């Protein structure tokens, strides 16, 4: 135990399961867990859609809501939930010195304009002229600003008054890993005392699905749990909309505030294996060694996406470690891209805090866990690239 231990004091979650810690705990620990899946809007693909959200609960100004795309609203909302949970919402003194690390992708395209351009292109041959016409008549200038990844951090700063230093990482699951890794390292080094870290992803949008399907990553046909997609048609990924933010503090800072501590974050390890050379299995083994789970039963909160090669390599590693009881939460939430790793850590912290493990999400592929989890492994093996793991433990 040290003053600069990294502890979690706030959690903000939004997904197809609902919003908030209690909603997620209840849905994920139900005797017969169910997934919210929409297979009608984007056939042959399924998605885990967002629930109805009253954005004004965390983004009170209508003007702020209007100028954000859905993924920005989602991240700003989840960040507000985490700040509320940590007792920091509205504390201008603490928020003004709070550092922010965000994992974000690009913005959402204007699907209607895209379709108009494609339709017009079937009637014309002067494509260069056509594009220039549409650029000057159809696209609003603010659309280009809305595409900037660091606008999520900007909106969080504006709405929640989190105005310390700010960093934004891009790179899908790798962005979420880097965000948590950086935040934890800053606290351990004494550069920060309290930080807000997380990400968001909005999949209810055709262009977001397109980025996966161009390389054949999406599951086609009937929905299945993550571990059962290896022989299914398509690439195995089912995406979901959601956001996850964490308030991380040094132990000393949290104790001075008298705040409840959910759990501690131990080692965080990341890597980018050259998968084309078959390096992923050894890279994952190396990450597990760096994180070094303790002896005895350990809950493994897996961010496995369902992508065939990445998921197979992760499953082999986790199955080879008898002490690990794995739970692939994407079977319930869908793949959350940038938010995947913060979400895994949040679920690990909730299980430790509430003294119970999640039941198997896929009983045929996940073994039972008995007793109170004192440690949990959180993973995010990118569907295409980048890998990360972290050890989450009960506060000493």
C-alpha positions as a LaTeX table, in Angstrom:
\begin{tabular}{lrrr}
\hline
Residue & $x$ (\AA) & $y$ (\AA) & $z$ (\AA) \\
\hline
Unk1 & 0.00 & 0.00 & 0.00 \\
Unk2 & 1.40 & 3.36 & $-1.08$ \\
Unk3 & 0.06 & 6.92 & $-1.31$ \\
Unk4 & 0.31 & 6.84 & $-5.11$ \\
Unk5 & $-1.54$ & 3.58 & $-5.61$ \\
Unk6 & $-4.08$ & 4.04 & $-8.42$ \\
Unk7 & $-7.64$ & 3.59 & $-7.18$ \\
Unk8 & $-11.04$ & 3.77 & $-8.86$ \\
Unk9 & $-13.52$ & 6.08 & $-7.15$ \\
Unk10 & $-16.04$ & 6.69 & $-9.93$ \\
Unk11 & $-17.60$ & 4.59 & $-12.68$ \\
Unk12 & $-19.91$ & 5.74 & $-15.48$ \\
Unk13 & $-21.39$ & 3.13 & $-17.82$ \\
Unk14 & $-23.84$ & 3.27 & $-20.71$ \\
Unk15 & $-24.60$ & 0.39 & $-23.08$ \\
Unk16 & $-27.48$ & $-1.54$ & $-24.58$ \\
Unk17 & $-28.03$ & $-2.91$ & $-21.06$ \\
Unk18 & $-28.93$ & 0.54 & $-19.74$ \\
Unk19 & $-27.13$ & 3.30 & $-17.89$ \\
Unk20 & $-25.39$ & 3.37 & $-14.54$ \\
Unk21 & $-23.68$ & 0.81 & $-12.35$ \\
Unk22 & $-26.80$ & $-0.68$ & $-10.79$ \\
Unk23 & $-28.49$ & $-1.30$ & $-14.13$ \\
Unk24 & $-25.43$ & $-3.06$ & $-15.49$ \\
Unk25 & $-24.90$ & $-5.12$ & $-12.36$ \\
Unk26 & $-28.52$ & $-6.28$ & $-12.30$ \\
Unk27 & $-28.54$ & $-7.21$ & $-15.99$ \\
Unk28 & $-25.17$ & $-8.95$ & $-15.92$ \\
Unk29 & $-25.81$ & $-10.94$ & $-12.75$ \\
Unk30 & $-29.35$ & $-12.01$ & $-13.60$ \\
Unk31 & $-29.94$ & $-15.73$ & $-13.33$ \\
Unk32 & $-30.65$ & $-15.88$ & $-17.06$ \\
Unk33 & $-28.79$ & $-12.93$ & $-18.58$ \\
Unk34 & $-30.25$ & $-11.53$ & $-21.76$ \\
Unk35 & $-28.73$ & $-9.46$ & $-24.51$ \\
Unk36 & $-30.42$ & $-6.57$ & $-26.28$ \\
Unk37 & $-29.79$ & $-7.23$ & $-29.96$ \\
Unk38 & $-31.20$ & $-5.54$ & $-33.06$ \\
Unk39 & $-31.00$ & $-7.76$ & $-36.15$ \\
Unk40 & $-33.56$ & $-5.85$ & $-38.22$ \\
Unk41 & $-32.01$ & $-2.50$ & $-39.14$ \\
Unk42 & $-28.74$ & $-3.58$ & $-40.75$ \\
Unk43 & $-29.24$ & $-7.13$ & $-42.07$ \\
Unk44 & $-27.35$ & $-9.43$ & $-42.29$ \\
Unk45 & $-25.58$ & $-7.76$ & $-39.35$ \\
Unk46 & $-26.73$ & $-7.40$ & $-35.75$ \\
Unk47 & $-25.95$ & $-4.58$ & $-33.32$ \\
Unk48 & $-26.44$ & $-3.93$ & $-29.62$ \\
Unk49 & $-28.26$ & $-0.55$ & $-29.72$ \\
Unk50 & $-28.42$ & 2.24 & $-27.20$ \\
Unk51 & $-31.39$ & 2.42 & $-24.82$ \\
Unk52 & $-33.54$ & 5.53 & $-24.60$ \\
Unk53 & $-31.46$ & 8.22 & $-22.86$ \\
Unk54 & $-32.55$ & 11.55 & $-21.44$ \\
Unk55 & $-29.40$ & 13.45 & $-22.39$ \\
Unk56 & $-30.45$ & 16.47 & $-20.30$ \\
Unk57 & $-29.68$ & 14.55 & $-17.10$ \\
Unk58 & $-25.95$ & 15.00 & $-17.74$ \\
Unk59 & $-25.94$ & 17.59 & $-20.56$ \\
Unk60 & $-28.49$ & 20.16 & $-19.37$ \\
Unk61 & $-28.08$ & 22.77 & $-22.13$ \\
Unk62 & $-29.97$ & 22.03 & $-25.35$ \\
Unk63 & $-27.41$ & 24.00 & $-27.30$ \\
Unk64 & $-24.63$ & 21.73 & $-26.07$ \\
Unk65 & $-26.65$ & 18.67 & $-27.03$ \\
Unk66 & $-27.41$ & 19.97 & $-30.53$ \\
Unk67 & $-23.82$ & 20.64 & $-31.48$ \\
Unk68 & $-22.67$ & 17.14 & $-30.46$ \\
Unk69 & $-22.95$ & 14.02 & $-32.55$ \\
Unk70 & $-24.36$ & 10.98 & $-30.74$ \\
Unk71 & $-20.95$ & 9.51 & $-29.91$ \\
Unk72 & $-19.96$ & 12.80 & $-28.25$ \\
Unk73 & $-23.19$ & 12.95 & $-26.27$ \\
Unk74 & $-22.65$ & 9.37 & $-25.23$ \\
Unk75 & $-19.12$ & 10.00 & $-23.96$ \\
Unk76 & $-20.07$ & 13.24 & $-22.23$ \\
Unk77 & $-23.00$ & 11.52 & $-20.57$ \\
Unk78 & $-20.90$ & 8.58 & $-19.32$ \\
Unk79 & $-18.26$ & 11.00 & $-18.06$ \\
Unk80 & $-20.93$ & 12.85 & $-16.09$ \\
Unk81 & $-22.10$ & 9.59 & $-14.52$ \\
Unk82 & $-18.53$ & 8.82 & $-13.41$ \\
Unk83 & $-18.07$ & 12.29 & $-11.92$ \\
Unk84 & $-21.38$ & 11.99 & $-10.07$ \\
Unk85 & $-20.37$ & 8.58 & $-8.76$ \\
Unk86 & $-17.06$ & 9.93 & $-7.47$ \\
Unk87 & $-18.66$ & 12.94 & $-5.76$ \\
Unk88 & $-16.86$ & 15.37 & $-8.07$ \\
Unk89 & $-19.73$ & 16.71 & $-10.16$ \\
Unk90 & $-20.08$ & 20.42 & $-9.56$ \\
Unk91 & $-16.93$ & 20.69 & $-7.44$ \\
Unk92 & $-15.24$ & 23.39 & $-9.48$ \\
Unk93 & $-12.06$ & 23.39 & $-7.44$ \\
Unk94 & $-11.41$ & 19.68 & $-7.97$ \\
Unk95 & $-12.70$ & 19.57 & $-11.56$ \\
Unk96 & $-10.48$ & 22.50 & $-12.54$ \\
Unk97 & $-7.40$ & 20.52 & $-11.50$ \\
Unk98 & $-8.62$ & 17.21 & $-12.86$ \\
Unk99 & $-6.77$ & 15.75 & $-15.85$ \\
Unk100 & $-8.64$ & 14.12 & $-18.71$ \\
Unk101 & $-7.65$ & 11.26 & $-21.02$ \\
Unk102 & $-10.08$ & 10.21 & $-23.74$ \\
Unk103 & $-10.12$ & 7.35 & $-26.24$ \\
Unk104 & $-12.01$ & 8.45 & $-29.33$ \\
Unk105 & $-12.51$ & 7.67 & $-32.98$ \\
Unk106 & $-13.52$ & 10.02 & $-35.78$ \\
Unk107 & $-16.94$ & 11.55 & $-36.17$ \\
Unk108 & $-20.04$ & 10.20 & $-37.85$ \\
Unk109 & $-20.53$ & 10.77 & $-41.56$ \\
Unk110 & $-23.68$ & 12.37 & $-42.97$ \\
Unk111 & $-25.31$ & 9.27 & $-44.40$ \\
Unk112 & $-27.93$ & 11.18 & $-46.35$ \\
Unk113 & $-25.27$ & 13.16 & $-48.21$ \\
Unk114 & $-23.29$ & 10.01 & $-48.91$ \\
Unk115 & $-26.36$ & 8.36 & $-50.42$ \\
Unk116 & $-27.16$ & 11.45 & $-52.49$ \\
Unk117 & $-23.64$ & 11.47 & $-53.93$ \\
Unk118 & $-23.78$ & 7.75 & $-54.74$ \\
Unk119 & $-27.19$ & 8.11 & $-56.38$ \\
Unk120 & $-26.07$ & 11.11 & $-58.45$ \\
Unk121 & $-22.93$ & 9.26 & $-59.53$ \\
Unk122 & $-25.05$ & 6.69 & $-61.37$ \\
Unk123 & $-26.38$ & 9.43 & $-63.62$ \\
Unk124 & $-23.19$ & 11.42 & $-64.25$ \\
Unk125 & $-19.65$ & 10.82 & $-65.40$ \\
Unk126 & $-18.02$ & 14.08 & $-64.24$ \\
Unk127 & $-17.32$ & 12.77 & $-60.74$ \\
Unk128 & $-14.85$ & 15.53 & $-59.81$ \\
Unk129 & $-17.39$ & 18.22 & $-60.61$ \\
Unk130 & $-20.11$ & 16.29 & $-58.81$ \\
Unk131 & $-18.08$ & 16.01 & $-55.62$ \\
Unk132 & $-17.22$ & 19.70 & $-55.63$ \\
Unk133 & $-20.89$ & 20.56 & $-56.09$ \\
Unk134 & $-21.94$ & 18.41 & $-53.17$ \\
Unk135 & $-19.14$ & 19.67 & $-50.96$ \\
Unk136 & $-20.23$ & 23.27 & $-51.48$ \\
Unk137 & $-23.99$ & 22.75 & $-51.32$ \\
Unk138 & $-24.71$ & 19.76 & $-49.08$ \\
Unk139 & $-22.14$ & 19.71 & $-46.29$ \\
Unk140 & $-22.40$ & 22.18 & $-43.45$ \\
Unk141 & $-19.07$ & 23.71 & $-42.35$ \\
Unk142 & $-19.51$ & 22.51 & $-38.79$ \\
Unk143 & $-19.58$ & 18.91 & $-40.01$ \\
Unk144 & $-15.82$ & 19.01 & $-40.46$ \\
Unk145 & $-15.33$ & 20.27 & $-36.92$ \\
Unk146 & $-17.60$ & 17.54 & $-35.61$ \\
Unk147 & $-15.29$ & 14.93 & $-37.13$ \\
Unk148 & $-12.41$ & 15.90 & $-34.84$ \\
Unk149 & $-11.68$ & 13.19 & $-32.29$ \\
Unk150 & $-10.63$ & 15.62 & $-29.56$ \\
Unk151 & $-14.06$ & 17.27 & $-29.53$ \\
Unk152 & $-15.25$ & 14.66 & $-27.04$ \\
Unk153 & $-12.65$ & 15.88 & $-24.57$ \\
Unk154 & $-13.62$ & 19.45 & $-25.41$ \\
Unk155 & $-17.28$ & 18.82 & $-24.72$ \\
Unk156 & $-16.52$ & 17.08 & $-21.44$ \\
Unk157 & $-14.46$ & 20.11 & $-20.42$ \\
Unk158 & $-17.23$ & 22.52 & $-21.40$ \\
Unk159 & $-20.16$ & 20.63 & $-19.88$ \\
Unk160 & $-18.52$ & 19.22 & $-16.74$ \\
Unk161 & $-15.83$ & 21.88 & $-16.19$ \\
Unk162 & $-12.99$ & 19.34 & $-16.21$ \\
Unk163 & $-10.26$ & 21.76 & $-17.19$ \\
Unk164 & $-6.91$ & 20.25 & $-16.23$ \\
Unk165 & $-4.66$ & 18.81 & $-18.92$ \\
Unk166 & $-6.34$ & 16.91 & $-21.75$ \\
Unk167 & $-5.16$ & 14.09 & $-24.01$ \\
Unk168 & $-6.98$ & 12.18 & $-26.73$ \\
Unk169 & $-5.88$ & 8.83 & $-28.14$ \\
Unk170 & $-7.05$ & 7.31 & $-31.41$ \\
Unk171 & $-6.62$ & 3.69 & $-32.48$ \\
Unk172 & $-9.72$ & 1.64 & $-31.64$ \\
Unk173 & $-9.21$ & $-0.74$ & $-28.67$ \\
Unk174 & $-5.59$ & 0.43 & $-28.49$ \\
Unk175 & $-6.79$ & 3.96 & $-27.74$ \\
Unk176 & $-8.66$ & 2.72 & $-24.67$ \\
Unk177 & $-5.66$ & 0.73 & $-23.48$ \\
Unk178 & $-3.31$ & 3.69 & $-23.96$ \\
Unk179 & $-5.72$ & 6.04 & $-22.21$ \\
Unk180 & $-5.89$ & 3.89 & $-19.07$ \\
Unk181 & $-2.18$ & 3.08 & $-19.18$ \\
Unk182 & $-1.27$ & 6.77 & $-19.44$ \\
Unk183 & $-3.67$ & 7.86 & $-16.71$ \\
Unk184 & $-2.41$ & 5.22 & $-14.28$ \\
Unk185 & 1.22 & 6.04 & $-15.05$ \\
Unk186 & 0.67 & 9.76 & $-14.42$ \\
Unk187 & $-0.89$ & 9.07 & $-11.02$ \\
Unk188 & 1.85 & 6.63 & $-10.01$ \\
Unk189 & 4.53 & 9.14 & $-11.01$ \\
Unk190 & 2.93 & 11.96 & $-9.04$ \\
Unk191 & 2.14 & 14.02 & $-12.16$ \\
Unk192 & $-1.59$ & 13.81 & $-11.44$ \\
Unk193 & $-3.68$ & 13.21 & $-8.36$ \\
Unk194 & $-7.08$ & 12.63 & $-9.99$ \\
Unk195 & $-8.05$ & 11.86 & $-13.55$ \\
Unk196 & $-11.09$ & 11.17 & $-15.70$ \\
Unk197 & $-10.44$ & 8.51 & $-18.34$ \\
Unk198 & $-12.64$ & 6.63 & $-20.80$ \\
Unk199 & $-14.18$ & 6.45 & $-24.22$ \\
Unk200 & $-17.37$ & 6.00 & $-26.21$ \\
Unk201 & $-18.52$ & 4.35 & $-29.42$ \\
Unk202 & $-21.74$ & 4.74 & $-31.39$ \\
Unk203 & $-22.49$ & 1.89 & $-33.77$ \\
Unk204 & $-26.07$ & 2.73 & $-34.78$ \\
Unk205 & $-24.72$ & 4.28 & $-37.96$ \\
Unk206 & $-24.03$ & 2.58 & $-41.31$ \\
Unk207 & $-20.58$ & 4.09 & $-41.81$ \\
Unk208 & $-19.37$ & 2.69 & $-38.49$ \\
Unk209 & $-20.39$ & $-0.81$ & $-39.57$ \\
Unk210 & $-18.73$ & $-0.22$ & $-42.93$ \\
Unk211 & $-15.31$ & 0.25 & $-41.32$ \\
Unk212 & $-15.53$ & $-3.28$ & $-39.93$ \\
Unk213 & $-17.11$ & $-4.98$ & $-42.92$ \\
Unk214 & $-14.68$ & $-3.66$ & $-45.54$ \\
Unk215 & $-12.22$ & $-6.19$ & $-44.14$ \\
Unk216 & $-14.81$ & $-8.87$ & $-43.43$ \\
Unk217 & $-14.90$ & $-8.58$ & $-39.64$ \\
Unk218 & $-18.67$ & $-8.56$ & $-38.97$ \\
Unk219 & $-20.72$ & $-11.59$ & $-37.99$ \\
Unk220 & $-23.32$ & $-12.45$ & $-40.61$ \\
Unk221 & $-26.56$ & $-14.19$ & $-39.82$ \\
Unk222 & $-27.98$ & $-15.19$ & $-36.41$ \\
Unk223 & $-26.45$ & $-13.68$ & $-33.27$ \\
Unk224 & $-24.29$ & $-15.96$ & $-31.12$ \\
Unk225 & $-22.21$ & $-15.45$ & $-27.94$ \\
Unk226 & $-18.61$ & $-14.37$ & $-28.51$ \\
Unk227 & $-16.98$ & $-17.77$ & $-27.96$ \\
Unk228 & $-19.36$ & $-19.53$ & $-30.36$ \\
Unk229 & $-18.63$ & $-17.48$ & $-33.47$ \\
Unk230 & $-15.48$ & $-19.22$ & $-34.67$ \\
Unk231 & $-17.26$ & $-21.28$ & $-37.31$ \\
Unk232 & $-19.97$ & $-18.76$ & $-38.13$ \\
Unk233 & $-20.35$ & $-16.90$ & $-41.39$ \\
Unk234 & $-18.46$ & $-13.61$ & $-41.54$ \\
Unk235 & $-15.76$ & $-12.28$ & $-39.27$ \\
Unk236 & $-17.35$ & $-12.77$ & $-35.84$ \\
Unk237 & $-17.73$ & $-9.19$ & $-34.56$ \\
Unk238 & $-21.06$ & $-7.79$ & $-33.34$ \\
Unk239 & $-20.76$ & $-4.13$ & $-32.45$ \\
Unk240 & $-22.50$ & $-2.20$ & $-29.70$ \\
Unk241 & $-23.05$ & 1.41 & $-28.70$ \\
Unk242 & $-21.78$ & 2.45 & $-25.30$ \\
Unk243 & $-19.46$ & 4.51 & $-23.17$ \\
Unk244 & $-17.32$ & 3.91 & $-20.12$ \\
Unk245 & $-15.52$ & 6.46 & $-17.96$ \\
Unk246 & $-13.53$ & 6.00 & $-14.77$ \\
Unk247 & $-12.40$ & 8.43 & $-12.11$ \\
Unk248 & $-8.91$ & 7.40 & $-11.07$ \\
Unk249 & $-7.15$ & 8.90 & $-8.07$ \\
Unk250 & $-4.07$ & 8.38 & $-6.02$ \\
Unk251 & $-4.95$ & 6.52 & $-2.84$ \\
Unk252 & $-3.83$ & 9.49 & $-0.77$ \\
Unk253 & $-6.06$ & 11.91 & $-2.72$ \\
Unk254 & $-9.10$ & 9.64 & $-2.45$ \\
Unk255 & $-8.61$ & 9.05 & 1.28 \\
Unk256 & $-8.22$ & 12.77 & 1.93 \\
Unk257 & $-11.60$ & 13.29 & 0.27 \\
Unk258 & $-13.09$ & 10.43 & 2.25 \\
Unk259 & $-14.30$ & 8.72 & $-0.91$ \\
Unk260 & $-15.29$ & 5.12 & $-1.33$ \\
Unk261 & $-12.74$ & 3.11 & $-3.32$ \\
Unk262 & $-14.09$ & 0.46 & $-5.68$ \\
Unk263 & $-10.79$ & $-1.22$ & $-6.45$ \\
Unk264 & $-7.13$ & $-0.60$ & $-7.23$ \\
Unk265 & $-5.52$ & $-0.76$ & $-10.65$ \\
Unk266 & $-2.26$ & $-2.68$ & $-10.62$ \\
Unk267 & 0.00 & $-3.25$ & $-13.62$ \\
Unk268 & $-1.28$ & $-2.19$ & $-17.03$ \\
Unk269 & 0.47 & $-3.79$ & $-20.02$ \\
Unk270 & 0.09 & $-3.08$ & $-23.72$ \\
Unk271 & 1.53 & $-4.33$ & $-26.97$ \\
Unk272 & 1.12 & $-4.42$ & $-30.72$ \\
Unk273 & 2.04 & $-7.88$ & $-32.01$ \\
Unk274 & 2.93 & $-8.45$ & $-35.64$ \\
Unk275 & 0.00 & $-10.74$ & $-36.20$ \\
Unk276 & 0.84 & $-11.50$ & $-39.82$ \\
Unk277 & 3.96 & $-13.22$ & $-38.48$ \\
Unk278 & 2.03 & $-15.29$ & $-35.94$ \\
Unk279 & 3.28 & $-13.31$ & $-32.94$ \\
Unk280 & $-0.08$ & $-12.79$ & $-31.21$ \\
Unk281 & $-0.10$ & $-15.91$ & $-28.96$ \\
Unk282 & 3.38 & $-15.23$ & $-27.57$ \\
Unk283 & 2.59 & $-11.52$ & $-27.20$ \\
Unk284 & $-0.50$ & $-12.29$ & $-25.12$ \\
Unk285 & 1.49 & $-14.67$ & $-22.93$ \\
Unk286 & 4.02 & $-11.89$ & $-22.38$ \\
Unk287 & 1.32 & $-9.43$ & $-21.36$ \\
Unk288 & $-0.12$ & $-11.92$ & $-18.89$ \\
Unk289 & 3.32 & $-12.39$ & $-17.34$ \\
Unk290 & 3.75 & $-8.62$ & $-16.97$ \\
Unk291 & 0.37 & $-8.22$ & $-15.30$ \\
Unk292 & 1.09 & $-11.24$ & $-13.08$ \\
Unk293 & $-2.29$ & $-12.29$ & $-11.62$ \\
Unk294 & $-2.00$ & $-13.66$ & $-8.08$ \\
Unk295 & $-2.20$ & $-17.35$ & $-7.28$ \\
Unk296 & $-5.69$ & $-18.65$ & $-6.71$ \\
Unk297 & $-8.99$ & $-18.03$ & $-8.52$ \\
Unk298 & $-9.06$ & $-14.86$ & $-10.63$ \\
Unk299 & $-12.00$ & $-13.48$ & $-12.56$ \\
Unk300 & $-11.05$ & $-12.57$ & $-16.15$ \\
Unk301 & $-13.21$ & $-9.84$ & $-17.69$ \\
Unk302 & $-12.48$ & $-10.35$ & $-21.37$ \\
Unk303 & $-13.03$ & $-7.69$ & $-24.00$ \\
Unk304 & $-12.87$ & $-10.34$ & $-26.74$ \\
Unk305 & $-14.56$ & $-8.96$ & $-29.84$ \\
Unk306 & $-15.46$ & $-12.22$ & $-31.57$ \\
Unk307 & $-13.01$ & $-11.57$ & $-34.43$ \\
Unk308 & $-11.86$ & $-15.06$ & $-35.32$ \\
Unk309 & $-8.07$ & $-14.93$ & $-35.07$ \\
Unk310 & $-7.83$ & $-12.54$ & $-32.11$ \\
Unk311 & $-10.57$ & $-14.27$ & $-30.13$ \\
Unk312 & $-9.17$ & $-17.74$ & $-30.73$ \\
Unk313 & $-5.71$ & $-16.67$ & $-29.54$ \\
Unk314 & $-7.12$ & $-15.05$ & $-26.39$ \\
Unk315 & $-9.36$ & $-18.02$ & $-25.58$ \\
Unk316 & $-6.45$ & $-20.46$ & $-25.83$ \\
Unk317 & $-4.40$ & $-18.35$ & $-23.45$ \\
Unk318 & $-7.17$ & $-17.91$ & $-20.88$ \\
Unk319 & $-8.27$ & $-21.55$ & $-21.06$ \\
Unk320 & $-4.69$ & $-22.68$ & $-20.46$ \\
Unk321 & $-4.68$ & $-20.90$ & $-17.09$ \\
Unk322 & $-6.79$ & $-23.02$ & $-14.75$ \\
Unk323 & $-7.10$ & $-20.24$ & $-12.16$ \\
Unk324 & $-8.87$ & $-17.88$ & $-14.58$ \\
Unk325 & $-12.67$ & $-17.86$ & $-14.85$ \\
Unk326 & $-13.43$ & $-15.87$ & $-17.99$ \\
Unk327 & $-16.42$ & $-13.67$ & $-18.79$ \\
Unk328 & $-16.64$ & $-12.20$ & $-22.32$ \\
Unk329 & $-18.87$ & $-9.19$ & $-21.77$ \\
Unk330 & $-19.19$ & $-8.41$ & $-25.50$ \\
Unk331 & $-21.74$ & $-11.23$ & $-25.55$ \\
Unk332 & $-23.95$ & $-8.82$ & $-23.62$ \\
Unk333 & $-22.91$ & $-5.34$ & $-24.77$ \\
Unk334 & $-21.42$ & $-5.86$ & $-28.22$ \\
Unk335 & $-17.97$ & $-4.67$ & $-29.20$ \\
Unk336 & $-17.45$ & $-1.11$ & $-27.93$ \\
Unk337 & $-14.19$ & $-0.31$ & $-29.74$ \\
Unk338 & $-12.52$ & 2.62 & $-27.96$ \\
Unk339 & $-14.57$ & 2.05 & $-24.81$ \\
Unk340 & $-13.78$ & $-1.68$ & $-24.62$ \\
Unk341 & $-10.86$ & $-1.58$ & $-22.18$ \\
Unk342 & $-12.31$ & 1.04 & $-19.78$ \\
Unk343 & $-15.53$ & $-0.99$ & $-19.78$ \\
Unk344 & $-13.66$ & $-4.18$ & $-18.88$ \\
Unk345 & $-11.92$ & $-2.45$ & $-15.99$ \\
Unk346 & $-15.21$ & $-0.98$ & $-14.78$ \\
Unk347 & $-16.89$ & $-4.40$ & $-14.73$ \\
Unk348 & $-13.89$ & $-5.88$ & $-12.92$ \\
Unk349 & $-14.06$ & $-3.14$ & $-10.27$ \\
Unk350 & $-17.82$ & $-3.63$ & $-9.77$ \\
Unk351 & $-17.39$ & $-7.37$ & $-9.21$ \\
Unk352 & $-14.65$ & $-6.79$ & $-6.64$ \\
Unk353 & $-16.59$ & $-4.05$ & $-4.87$ \\
Unk354 & $-19.81$ & $-6.08$ & $-4.67$ \\
Unk355 & $-18.04$ & $-9.26$ & $-3.64$ \\
Unk356 & $-19.47$ & $-11.50$ & $-6.33$ \\
Unk357 & $-18.59$ & $-12.75$ & $-9.78$ \\
Unk358 & $-20.75$ & $-12.50$ & $-12.87$ \\
Unk359 & $-22.42$ & $-15.78$ & $-13.82$ \\
Unk360 & $-21.16$ & $-17.40$ & $-17.00$ \\
Unk361 & $-22.38$ & $-15.50$ & $-20.06$ \\
Unk362 & $-21.81$ & $-18.65$ & $-22.13$ \\
Unk363 & $-22.08$ & $-21.70$ & $-19.87$ \\
Unk364 & $-20.57$ & $-24.01$ & $-22.45$ \\
Unk365 & $-17.37$ & $-22.00$ & $-22.66$ \\
Unk366 & $-17.03$ & $-20.19$ & $-19.33$ \\
Unk367 & $-16.51$ & $-21.98$ & $-16.02$ \\
Unk368 & $-18.13$ & $-21.05$ & $-12.70$ \\
Unk369 & $-16.48$ & $-18.80$ & $-10.14$ \\
Unk370 & $-17.27$ & $-19.29$ & $-6.47$ \\
Unk371 & $-16.48$ & $-16.94$ & $-3.64$ \\
Unk372 & $-15.64$ & $-13.26$ & $-3.58$ \\
Unk373 & $-13.21$ & $-12.10$ & $-6.30$ \\
Unk374 & $-10.20$ & $-10.35$ & $-4.81$ \\
Unk375 & $-8.52$ & $-9.83$ & $-8.17$ \\
Unk376 & $-9.70$ & $-9.57$ & $-11.75$ \\
Unk377 & $-7.89$ & $-9.53$ & $-15.06$ \\
Unk378 & $-9.23$ & $-7.06$ & $-17.64$ \\
Unk379 & $-8.34$ & $-7.65$ & $-21.28$ \\
Unk380 & $-8.80$ & $-5.98$ & $-24.65$ \\
Unk381 & $-7.32$ & $-7.87$ & $-27.59$ \\
Unk382 & $-8.03$ & $-5.69$ & $-30.60$ \\
Unk383 & $-10.10$ & $-7.22$ & $-33.38$ \\
Unk384 & $-7.44$ & $-6.06$ & $-35.84$ \\
Unk385 & $-4.44$ & $-4.89$ & $-33.82$ \\
Unk386 & $-3.21$ & $-3.81$ & $-30.37$ \\
Unk387 & $-3.51$ & $-5.77$ & $-27.13$ \\
Unk388 & $-3.84$ & $-4.74$ & $-23.50$ \\
Unk389 & $-4.31$ & $-6.21$ & $-20.03$ \\
Unk390 & $-4.65$ & $-4.81$ & $-16.53$ \\
Unk391 & $-4.90$ & $-6.29$ & $-13.04$ \\
Unk392 & $-7.70$ & $-4.92$ & $-10.88$ \\
Unk393 & $-7.57$ & $-5.79$ & $-7.19$ \\
Unk394 & $-9.48$ & $-5.21$ & $-3.97$ \\
Unk395 & $-8.27$ & $-2.10$ & $-2.14$ \\
Unk396 & $-5.91$ & $-3.01$ & 0.70 \\
\hline
\end{tabular}
